[in-house]
Amino acid sequence: MIVKLTTWLLKRSNLSKKDRMLLTNAILDKLYAIPTRDIITLNEEGRLLVNNVPLDHEKTIQLRDSARAALNSQVRNLVKSQVAYKAVTMGVHKSKDIDELYFAKAAIWWGQQEDDLLKLLAGQEDLEQ
């Protein structure tokens, strides 16, 4: 019933783009699906928000310590270097078509995003907009 109602609402031509986004976000949040908005952000005061909810002091400390440990992990850094090596090898030397090149570029981008977010959570840099 809810699926039919949601589908009907999303197909309606008089539903604005903003209302479609709000409806989609509400459904994804209720289903605990992948969100269509940022998960990790900073507010104006520089306080960390996860899913638009400010973290308490204890949770912030836990995340910071965990992120610092991940950044300093020798295993993680070794695996990250190996993935980057394989991505470059595939993208530059072995790619047979543009899709493989894009895939290699996406693998490198993923690693960069992971580092940026870990640094943010570790308190080492600001979130880039």
VOPA-277790 format. One record per residue (C-alpha): residue in one letter; x, z, y. Coordinates in nm, 3 decimals. Each point is the difference from the previous one (the first is absolute). Example, Ala and Ser with C-alpha at 12.3 -4.5 7.8 and 13.67 -1.06 7.14 Angstrom:
residu,east,up,north
a,1.230,0.780,-0.450
s,0.137,-0.066,0.344
//
This chain:
residu,east,up,north
m,0.000,0.000,0.000
i,0.272,0.099,0.247
v,0.208,-0.306,-0.092
k,-0.295,-0.230,0.067
l,-0.074,0.169,0.333
t,0.363,-0.019,0.106
t,0.029,-0.364,-0.099
w,-0.318,-0.079,0.188
l,0.126,0.183,0.311
l,0.336,-0.177,-0.007
k,-0.165,-0.342,-0.039
r,-0.236,0.052,0.292
s,0.093,-0.226,0.287
n,-0.114,0.246,0.268
l,0.242,0.273,-0.112
s,0.290,0.008,0.245
k,0.361,-0.028,-0.112
k,0.061,0.361,0.106
d,-0.300,0.120,-0.204
r,0.122,-0.200,-0.301
m,0.339,0.169,0.025
l,-0.156,0.345,0.034
l,-0.223,-0.061,-0.301
t,0.287,-0.135,-0.208
n,0.225,0.294,0.096
a,-0.272,0.250,-0.088
i,-0.053,-0.159,-0.341
l,0.372,-0.019,-0.077
d,0.047,0.362,0.109
k,-0.285,0.117,-0.224
l,0.141,-0.196,-0.294
y,0.354,0.124,0.073
a,0.105,-0.366,0.006
i,0.278,-0.153,0.203
p,-0.079,0.072,0.365
t,-0.022,-0.271,0.261
r,0.163,0.222,0.262
d,0.335,0.177,0.019
i,0.049,0.297,-0.227
i,0.302,0.150,0.177
t,-0.004,0.012,0.381
l,0.114,0.215,0.290
n,-0.233,0.128,0.268
e,0.082,0.011,0.373
e,0.178,0.334,-0.040
g,0.218,-0.138,-0.279
r,-0.182,0.197,-0.270
l,-0.021,-0.160,-0.344
l,-0.345,-0.117,-0.113
v,-0.090,-0.105,-0.354
n,-0.330,-0.190,-0.021
n,-0.064,0.100,0.363
v,0.018,0.371,-0.093
p,0.272,0.219,0.153
l,0.216,0.176,-0.258
d,0.043,0.374,0.006
h,0.348,0.146,0.045
e,0.056,0.072,-0.370
k,-0.098,-0.351,-0.114
t,0.218,-0.155,0.270
i,0.301,0.200,-0.123
q,-0.071,-0.103,-0.362
l,-0.023,-0.368,0.093
r,0.312,0.019,0.216
d,0.206,0.163,-0.277
s,-0.128,-0.245,-0.260
a,0.072,-0.301,0.224
r,0.353,0.123,0.073
a,0.063,0.045,-0.372
a,-0.125,-0.353,-0.069
l,0.219,-0.147,0.275
n,0.304,0.179,-0.141
s,-0.076,-0.084,-0.362
q,0.289,-0.190,-0.159
v,-0.229,-0.145,-0.266
r,-0.251,-0.127,0.256
n,0.273,-0.155,0.212
l,0.157,-0.167,-0.305
v,-0.336,-0.140,-0.114
k,-0.080,-0.117,0.354
s,0.335,-0.182,0.022
q,-0.058,-0.163,-0.337
v,-0.349,-0.118,0.098
a,0.138,-0.142,0.327
y,0.277,-0.178,-0.193
k,-0.249,-0.152,-0.244
a,-0.232,-0.102,0.286
v,0.281,-0.178,0.183
t,0.122,-0.162,-0.323
m,-0.349,-0.123,-0.082
g,-0.090,-0.103,0.356
v,0.323,-0.166,0.106
h,0.166,-0.122,-0.318
k,-0.271,-0.050,-0.262
s,-0.328,-0.066,0.179
k,-0.174,-0.312,-0.120
d,-0.283,0.006,0.252
i,-0.107,0.166,0.324
d,-0.205,0.265,-0.183
e,0.311,0.145,-0.164
l,0.174,0.007,0.337
y,-0.296,0.182,0.157
f,-0.012,0.243,-0.291
a,0.370,0.082,0.042
k,-0.051,0.052,0.372
a,-0.297,0.230,-0.072
a,0.213,0.207,-0.240
i,0.260,0.054,0.271
w,-0.271,0.078,0.257
w,-0.150,0.259,-0.238
g,0.334,0.182,-0.023
q,0.038,0.001,0.377
q,-0.352,0.137,0.047
e,0.065,0.272,-0.257
d,0.317,0.106,0.182
d,-0.175,0.001,0.338
l,-0.286,0.217,-0.127
l,0.232,0.240,-0.182
k,0.202,0.039,0.320
l,-0.320,0.067,0.193
l,-0.112,0.262,-0.252
a,0.350,0.152,0.002
g,-0.019,0.032,0.378
q,0.287,-0.242,0.054
e,-0.172,-0.267,0.209
d,-0.325,-0.096,0.171
l,-0.258,-0.230,-0.153
e,0.037,-0.353,0.137
q,-0.319,-0.160,0.121
//
